[in-house]
Every structure is written in C-alpha cells, then in structure tokens.
Amino acid sequence: MILHHRFDGPPDAPVVVLGPSLGTTLGLWEPQLPVLTRTWRVLRYDLPGHDGSPAASDFTVGDLADGVLELLDRHGLDTVAYGGVSLGGAVGTTLALRAPDRVASLVLCCTSARFGTPESWHERAALVREEGAGPLVDATRSRWFTPAFTDAGRYLDMLRGVDPGGYAACCDALAVFDVRDRLAGVRAPALVIAGAEDPATPPADAEILAGGIPDAELLVVPGAAHLATAERPDVVNDAITRHLTTRWRTA
C-alpha cells in the first residue's frame, strides 16, 4: 500500500509517526509540529484517497498498519513512536500488536478498540460512494468540534477534498475493526487521550483502551470534541511531549 508521507524536524532525531483521522489529511497534525519537531523527527502520512495518497477500494486497518511498516522499512527506521487520531489511532494499536518491537511508545487520540456498529459504517460508505463527502460536512462539524471552536473550516475542507471511494473503503475497514479482546497484547507504553465532549469516540471508549492496555494512562481533555489535537493543542501538546520524553521503551 502506497501512503503519501512527509518528514519534518531534525534528520538525526528519534522518529514519531503521526496518523490522521478519517476525512483529514496529514495537515491535521500541524498544531503539534512546532513543539514536536524541537526534539523529534516527525513522519506524517495520508490515508488512502486523502490528499496525496492514492485511493484504494478494499483494505483493512491491518493493511494500513502494514502500509506504515512499509514506510518504516523504506526509510530504514527500526523503532519509532506512534501517535494517531481516530482511524489513525486504530492503525497505531494494530501496529503495536503486529510489530511490538517496532513501536517504542504509543499515543492514541480520540480513538477506540471498536467504532460503532458495522451497519452504520456501511451506510456511510454507501452514501459517500453515491453522493461524495459533501452531505457529511454539517454533521461532521458537530462531531469533530465543540460549538466554541472557530477554526473548523480548514479541517472541513480536508473532508470535502477526499476521494469518495477511498473514504468509503476506510469506512468499510472501520466496520470490521475490533481489537477489544487483544488490548492486553500491546506492549508499548500508551497515552490514551479523549475529548470530554467527543460524541464519536467518547471518554468511555478511551477508558476501555486505557483499562485494557497494560501500560497505559488516560487523559480526558476538557472543551474538546473528536479532533482534540486541533481544538486543544495546548493541553494535547503538553501531554504528548511529556509522554514521549518519559515513556519511550528502549528494550
């Protein structure tokens, strides 16, 4: 699987891989770059059909994790930290299960071990294949952000620009994703971040992750919905840098 990606930060620094949420691009992580690139080399990627990554019609979250592993192998990266939002977080959990020696630290933002019901994802996939992502924009605004957030437009533009087939295939991948019974196998120290007002992956989902992963801590961010990294970068950035600085597994 070919994933468009880019590096930022010092070329000789430890690498942190950042995965975006469904409907967003690698630009989702721009509020974190000024802080993270002081200490780490940041590798961001796009999901299939999102911005620079070519669309694909049939894949699983496991295939996306394998695509990240291909990036690591291509660039000679043995061990990295990984952070992901929503679908990007599911990729990180899967990566930590499939290749535990490659993941030194894990940040799971506004994500879940299982996302809703398969029927809801298949319905959304069918809608987007038929009409594109446009009909999702209004409802997505209220899932991604609280009413107080004033900079939603640039993130919703990411959603408007997705390839319908690629977005729908991501929905189908989420429909069958379920690692609730495998969380105990995650060896990487994990920071689980939830938005206090997130209707898509509520704090209860984060509690399942943090309770199931043996070496995990939980942070619930006030005044944030699903894209807490964008809405409350002050709180999220402090938490991520503290976690990566103190919880990087070396053996």
Disulfide bonds with the S-S distance in Angstrom:
none
